[in-house]
Amino acid sequence: MNLTCYIVDDESHAIGVLKAFIAKTPGLELAGSASDPLAALEVIAANPPALTFLDIDMPGINGLQFAGLVNTQTTVIFTTAYREYGPEAFEKEAADYLLKPISYERFLSCIQKIRRNLAGKITPSKHLPPSFFVKSGIKEKLLQVNIADILYISGFDHYIEIHLKDQKIVTYLKLGDVLEKLPEEHFSRIHKSHIISHAAILSLEPGQVKLRGQVTLPIGRTFKAAFRARISAAFPGKGDQPA
């Protein structure tokens, strides 16, 4: 089975080099590329590739910040001209760190290492989140919710709405009950009425967060400090940004 690859780099020449390497390497398939990291974030979250080649020094959101949002969905390989990012890169669980200009020999060595690692995995990857079941409005009917598909969850008086990538599920649960079913490193409660997936975040602004799907949700004062601390782990050095 081919490994799908996505390239995120604000330099067209760098994208061209990696495209050529991918095209000449058996077992690799180009899924796409982007020079805008925010546009790439939405694409990768919707259709995660097996491998993401990610530049570090980019405008808007740098590669380290980007990796913190997608490294549970795709294997990240950093591509950069700067050696000093190495320690931070591997904190983001990067599979490799390719220094520009990248030779094909070094690229191929990276791919071979990743293939060996994949071949050695007997148990399912930790990057495949579990699921849980909820009751639907129809008596005795249960619906399976894949945690990886959740964008956000909103709670109301007697029910919650689980917003997935392609549908909305309404069920009679409390927000606190469903929060216990979610991996805490990937989800945060930002308001008494809202839980969000970190992977769905497009931007943080004073008092609110913008998610994929043109959704903007408020950040409650009670939850602000804990949310800021958690996000600062995914955005190194950005813990003092307004939230």
N, C-alpha and C positions, 0 to 999 in steps of 0.2 A: 504494500500500500504506500502511495506517495505521501510525503510530508508536505503539507501546504505551507507556504511562506508568505509573509507580509513584510513590507519595507516601510519604515517611517524615518524620513530624513529630509531636512529642509534644503539640501543641496541636490540638484538634479543629476550632477555628475556621479555622486555617490550612489544614488538610486540606480543609475545606469550600470555601474560596475557590478552591483549585487544582482541585478536582473540578468546580466550576462553569465555570472557565476551559477546562478540557479538554473538557467536554461541549459547549461552544459553538464550539469550534475545529474546523473540518473537517480530517480527516486524523489526528486524535488519538484514541486509544482508551485508556480507563482500565483498567489491568491489576489494580490493587489499591492498598491503602493500609495503613499501620500506624503506630501511635503508639509501639510498642516496637521500637527499632532492632535488637535481637538477633533478634526474630522475623522482621523484615524481611530481615535478612541471609540467613537460611536460604531464604526465598522467592525472593529475587533470585538467589541462587547456583543454585537449582534451575531457575528459569525466568526468565532475564534479560530485563527489558524493554528497549526501545530507549532510553527516557529515564527517569532517576530524579531526582525533585525531592526534595532532601535538606536538611532543617534542620541547622544546625550545633550549636546549643546544646541538647543532649539529654542526659538522664541515662544512666548505664551505659557507653555508648560514644558519643562525640560524632560529629558529621557528618564531620569531617576524618579521624578514625580509620576510620569506616565507608567513606568514599570510597577510602581506601588499600587496602581489601580488595575492592572491587567495580569499580573504575574500568577494569579490563581486560575487564569483562563488559557494562557499560552506560554510556551517556553521562550524566554527573552534572551536574545543575544545582543549585547551592546556593541555598537560600532562608533568609534570616536578617535580623534587625533590627540587626546589628552590622557596621559598615563595616570594622573593624580586621582581620577575618579574610580580607580580599581576597587579599593576597599568598600566604598559605598555601593558600587555596582553589585558586588557579591552579597552584600546585605539584602539586596532585592532579589536574591535567589537566581541571579543570572546564570545561564548555562555556560556562557563564555564571554570573553571581552576582546574584541578584535580592534587592533590599532590601525588607523588609516596611515598611509595607503595600504589597503588590504591585498595581500597576494592570494592567488587562487590556491596555492599550497596550504596556506594558513586557513583559508575558508574551508577547504576540504577536510583538514584535520579536525576542525570544529564540528562539522557534520558527522564525521565518523565517530567522534566521541559521544555525540548525542545519540546516535543510533545504538552504540554499545550500551549506553545507560538505559535506553528504552527497551532493548532486548533483555536486559537483566531484571526488569521489573516483572515480578510474578503476580503481585497483588495489584488491584486497581490503583491508579494514581490518586494522590491526595487532592489533585486539582479537579477531581470529579466529585462535586458536592453531593450529599445525600438528598433525599426527598422526604416529604411527609404527606399524610392524608388529612383532608378536612371534609366535613359534611357540607353538602350543597343544599340548596333550597328544596330539593326533592327528597322525600322521606327515605331514609336508609341508603341513600346514594353517597358514595365517597369519591372524592376527586384527588388525584395525586398532584402535588405541587413540587416541581423541580426547583430546588433552592437557587440554582444557577440562573434561572429565568426570572427571578424576582427583581423588579426595579424599585418598588416601594410598597409599603402597606399603610393604609389609613384606617383609623379606628373611629367608630361612632358610638352612639349610646348602647346598642345591643348587638352590633355586628362589626365586622371589619371587611375592607376591600383589599384584596391582594392583587396588585397590578403587575402582570407578567409582560414579557416582551410582546406577546401576541394576543393576550386576552386579560380579562378581569374576572376574578373569582370572589363572590360574596359568601361569607360564612358567619355563623353565629359563634364567635369567639371573642375573647378579650385580647387587646393588643399585647399585654404582658404574657399571655399564654403562648402566643405565636412567637414572641421574642425568644422564649426558651428553646424553640426548635431551630434557631438560626445560629450559625457559627459567629461568635462575637467579634472575631477579627475581620469579618467582611460586612457586618451590618451595624448600624447605630440607630438608637432612638434619639431623634433630634427635637421632638416636641411631644406633648402628651398625646397627640393624635397621629404621629407619623414615625415610621421606621423606614430607613433608606438603605439600599445596597451601595457600598462604596464604589463598586464598579460602574454604577449608573451616574456618578457625579460628573457633570461637565464643568461647573465652576462654583466657587464659594464667594458670596458677597455679604456685606454687613446685614446680619439678621435673617439671611435666607440662603438656600442652596438651589442651584439649577441642575435638573436631571435630564437625561435623554428623554426624548418624546415631548419636548417643550413644556416640561413640568417645573414649576417653581414652588418650593415649600418653605414655610417659616421655620426658623430655629428658635425654640423656646429658651427663655433665660435659664430655666432650671437645668436644661440639658447642655447648655452652651459650653461650659468648661470641660466636661467629659468628652464631648464630641470633638472639641478643638484638640485635646490631648491625643485622642485616637487618630485623628486625621494627620497630626503632625508626624506620626510614625510613617505615614505613606507619603508625606510631603516634607522631606528633611529640610530644616531651616525655616519652615513656613508656619511654625506654631504660633507666631505672633500676628498672623494675618487676622483681620476682623472676621468673626463668624457670628 
